[in-house]
């Protein structure tokens, strides 16, 4: 009973996290040219209304249809919150749709019971309240780290693997300890949720997202190294990739 309650709560936490993430990037901004002609406001309003309709009708929509609708909403959101003008990109054409598919698969495995087929539905560890509570606290910590990093990054965040024309190398806040704290936080959140689920499908969800973020992070580092050269080498030597580097 405790596991189901905690999974239900963390599900709403992920929902709020996703809504905030899309909302803060889709809302009109002086830095976005389309905000001046009302396009940005229309997009923000459309996404907000669509999200509200999906949320309040979630119990009336069959799970497969709800996943498809959520996928379409997320795809449109990511398309609209893409970064502005860029000078270089390390992303091939179909990488973003592929990443969205991986993200959809990750959360389907975590929260859709129909994915608990065969070995994916078997327990990984002996069930216990301690495991569920530990996973819950870990998931909350991961979400907090990701939000801290996103707020600290500010206008330099982008969903694409891309460098903006005015890009700077951020070395403060969580970026003083690890180079990809947003990915680290989301991965910790997924791992914590997987511990609550305590089935092999949860570990598969974590593995999918881990591979996805590792590939994306390495692409980002290649273009950062080409832009900042020695400055990035120095930064890289003093920080961890996804985990903080222990310093003597």
C-alpha positions as CSV (number, residue, x, y, z in Angstrom):
1,X,0.0,0.0,0.0
2,X,2.8,2.4,0.9
3,X,4.6,1.7,-2.5
4,X,1.4,2.5,-4.5
5,X,0.9,5.7,-2.5
6,X,4.4,6.9,-3.0
7,X,4.4,6.0,-6.7
8,X,1.1,8.0,-7.1
9,X,2.6,11.0,-5.3
10,X,5.9,10.9,-7.3
11,X,3.8,10.6,-10.5
12,X,2.2,13.9,-9.7
13,X,5.6,15.4,-8.9
14,X,6.9,14.3,-12.4
15,X,3.8,15.8,-13.9
16,X,4.4,19.1,-12.2
17,X,8.1,19.0,-13.1
18,X,7.2,18.4,-16.8
19,X,4.6,21.2,-16.8
20,X,7.0,23.7,-15.3
21,X,9.8,22.7,-17.6
22,X,7.7,23.2,-20.8
23,X,5.9,26.3,-19.4
24,X,9.1,28.2,-18.4
25,X,10.6,27.6,-21.8
26,X,7.4,28.2,-23.9
27,X,6.2,31.4,-22.2
28,X,6.8,34.7,-24.0
29,X,10.2,36.3,-23.5
30,X,12.0,39.4,-24.7
31,X,14.7,37.1,-26.0
32,X,12.3,35.4,-28.4
33,X,11.4,37.4,-31.5
34,X,8.1,35.6,-31.9
35,X,6.9,37.1,-28.5
36,X,6.6,40.5,-30.1
37,X,3.9,39.5,-32.6
38,X,1.8,37.4,-30.1
39,X,2.9,34.0,-31.4
40,X,4.7,33.2,-28.2
41,X,1.7,34.1,-26.1
42,X,-0.6,32.0,-28.3
43,X,1.7,29.0,-28.1
44,X,2.0,29.3,-24.3
45,X,-1.8,29.6,-23.9
46,X,-2.4,26.6,-26.3
47,X,0.0,24.4,-24.4
48,X,-1.4,25.4,-21.0
49,X,-5.1,24.7,-22.1
50,X,-4.1,21.4,-23.8
51,X,-2.2,20.3,-20.7
52,X,-5.2,21.2,-18.4
53,X,-7.6,19.2,-20.7
54,X,-5.4,16.2,-20.7
55,X,-4.9,16.3,-17.0
56,X,-8.5,16.6,-16.0
57,X,-9.7,14.0,-18.6
58,X,-6.9,11.5,-17.8
59,X,-9.2,9.0,-16.1
60,X,-11.6,9.0,-19.0
61,X,-9.1,8.5,-21.8
62,X,-7.9,5.0,-22.4
63,X,-4.2,4.6,-21.4
64,X,-2.8,3.9,-24.9
65,X,-4.7,7.0,-26.3
66,X,-3.5,9.1,-23.3
67,X,0.1,8.1,-24.0
68,X,-0.2,9.0,-27.7
69,X,-1.8,12.4,-26.8
70,X,0.9,13.1,-24.2
71,X,3.5,12.2,-26.8
72,X,2.0,14.6,-29.3
73,X,1.8,17.4,-26.7
74,X,5.4,16.8,-25.6
75,X,6.6,16.7,-29.2
76,X,4.9,20.0,-30.1
77,X,6.2,21.5,-26.8
78,X,9.8,20.6,-27.6
79,X,9.5,21.9,-31.1
80,X,8.2,25.3,-29.8
81,X,10.8,25.7,-27.0
82,X,13.8,25.0,-29.2
83,X,16.6,27.5,-29.0
84,X,17.1,30.6,-31.0
85,X,19.8,31.4,-33.5
86,X,22.9,29.1,-33.2
87,X,26.3,29.0,-34.7
88,X,26.9,25.2,-34.4
89,X,25.0,22.0,-33.7
90,X,26.1,18.5,-33.0
91,X,22.6,17.0,-33.5
92,X,21.6,15.0,-36.6
93,X,18.2,15.5,-38.2
94,X,16.1,12.8,-36.5
95,X,17.8,12.9,-33.1
96,X,15.1,15.0,-31.3
97,X,12.2,12.7,-32.3
98,X,14.2,9.7,-31.3
99,X,14.9,11.3,-27.9
100,X,11.2,12.0,-27.5
101,X,10.4,8.4,-28.2
102,X,13.0,7.3,-25.6
103,X,11.5,9.7,-23.0
104,X,8.0,8.4,-23.8
105,X,9.2,4.8,-23.4
106,X,10.9,5.7,-20.1
107,X,7.8,7.0,-18.4
108,X,5.5,4.4,-19.9
109,X,7.8,1.7,-18.3
110,X,7.7,3.5,-15.0
111,X,4.0,4.4,-14.8
112,X,2.0,2.1,-17.2
113,X,1.3,-1.2,-15.6
114,X,0.8,-2.8,-19.0
115,X,4.5,-2.7,-19.5
116,X,5.0,-5.2,-16.7
117,X,5.2,-8.2,-19.0
118,X,7.3,-11.3,-18.4
119,X,10.6,-10.6,-16.7
120,X,9.9,-6.8,-16.8
121,X,7.2,-7.3,-14.2
122,X,9.4,-9.3,-11.8
123,X,10.7,-7.8,-8.6
124,X,14.4,-6.7,-8.5
125,X,14.8,-6.5,-4.7
126,X,12.9,-7.8,-1.7
127,X,9.9,-5.5,-1.2
128,X,10.1,-3.2,1.8
129,X,9.0,0.2,3.0
130,X,12.6,1.4,3.3
131,X,13.2,0.7,-0.4
132,X,10.1,2.7,-1.4
133,X,10.8,5.6,0.9
134,X,14.5,5.7,-0.2
135,X,13.5,5.7,-3.8
136,X,10.9,8.5,-3.2
137,X,13.4,10.7,-1.4
138,X,16.0,10.1,-4.1
139,X,13.5,11.0,-6.8
140,X,12.6,14.3,-5.1
141,X,16.3,15.1,-4.7
142,X,16.9,14.4,-8.4
143,X,14.0,16.7,-9.4
144,X,15.4,19.4,-7.1
145,X,18.9,19.2,-8.6
146,X,17.5,19.3,-12.2
147,X,15.4,22.4,-11.3
148,X,18.3,24.1,-9.6
149,X,20.5,23.5,-12.6
150,X,17.8,24.7,-15.1
151,X,17.1,27.9,-13.2
152,X,20.9,28.6,-12.8
153,X,21.5,28.0,-16.5
154,X,18.9,30.6,-17.5
155,X,18.6,31.6,-21.1
156,X,21.5,29.3,-22.1
157,X,19.4,26.2,-21.8
158,X,18.4,24.5,-25.0
159,X,16.6,21.2,-25.8
160,X,18.9,20.9,-28.9
161,X,22.5,19.9,-28.9
162,X,23.5,23.4,-30.0
163,X,25.6,26.5,-29.2
164,X,24.0,29.9,-29.3
165,X,25.8,32.8,-30.8
166,X,26.2,34.4,-27.4
167,X,26.9,31.2,-25.5
168,X,29.0,31.2,-22.3
169,X,30.6,28.4,-20.4
170,X,28.7,28.2,-17.1
171,X,30.9,27.1,-14.2
172,X,28.9,28.2,-11.1
173,X,26.1,26.7,-9.1
174,X,25.7,22.9,-9.7
175,X,27.9,23.3,-12.8
176,X,30.9,23.9,-10.5
177,X,30.7,20.2,-9.5
178,X,29.4,18.4,-12.5
179,X,29.1,19.3,-16.2
180,X,25.5,17.9,-16.8
181,X,23.5,18.4,-13.6
182,X,20.2,18.6,-15.4
183,X,20.7,15.1,-16.8
184,X,22.1,13.9,-13.5
185,X,19.0,15.2,-11.6
186,X,16.6,13.6,-14.1
187,X,18.5,10.3,-14.0
188,X,18.4,10.3,-10.2
189,X,14.7,11.0,-10.3
190,X,14.1,8.1,-12.7
191,X,16.3,5.8,-10.6
192,X,14.4,6.7,-7.5
193,X,11.1,6.1,-9.2
194,X,12.4,2.8,-10.5
195,X,13.2,1.8,-6.9
196,X,9.6,2.5,-5.9
197,X,8.3,0.4,-8.8
198,X,10.9,-2.3,-7.9
199,X,10.5,-4.2,-11.1
200,X,12.9,-4.8,-14.0
201,X,10.9,-2.4,-16.2
202,X,12.1,0.4,-13.9
203,X,15.7,-0.5,-14.5
204,X,15.1,-0.7,-18.2
205,X,13.6,2.8,-18.1
206,X,16.7,4.1,-16.3
207,X,19.1,2.3,-18.7
208,X,17.3,3.8,-21.8
209,X,17.5,7.3,-20.4
210,X,21.1,6.9,-19.2
211,X,22.3,5.9,-22.7
212,X,20.3,8.7,-24.3
213,X,21.7,11.3,-21.9
214,X,25.2,10.0,-22.1
215,X,25.2,10.3,-25.9
216,X,23.7,13.7,-25.8
217,X,26.1,15.0,-23.2
218,X,29.1,13.8,-25.1
219,X,27.8,15.5,-28.2
220,X,27.4,18.7,-26.2
221,X,30.9,18.4,-24.8
222,X,32.4,18.1,-28.3
223,X,30.9,21.4,-29.5
224,X,31.7,23.1,-26.2
225,X,35.4,22.0,-26.5
226,X,35.5,23.3,-30.1
227,X,34.2,26.7,-29.0
228,X,36.0,27.2,-25.7
229,X,39.1,25.0,-26.2
230,X,41.5,25.4,-23.3
231,X,38.9,26.9,-21.1
232,X,36.7,23.8,-21.5
233,X,39.7,21.5,-20.9
234,X,40.3,23.3,-17.6
235,X,36.7,23.1,-16.6
236,X,36.5,19.4,-17.6
237,X,39.5,18.5,-15.5
238,X,37.9,20.0,-12.3
239,X,34.3,18.6,-12.6
240,X,32.6,15.3,-13.0
241,X,30.6,14.1,-16.0
242,X,27.3,13.1,-14.4
243,X,28.5,12.8,-10.8
244,X,30.3,15.4,-8.7
245,X,34.1,15.0,-8.8
246,X,35.6,14.4,-5.4
247,X,38.2,16.9,-4.5
248,X,41.1,16.4,-2.2
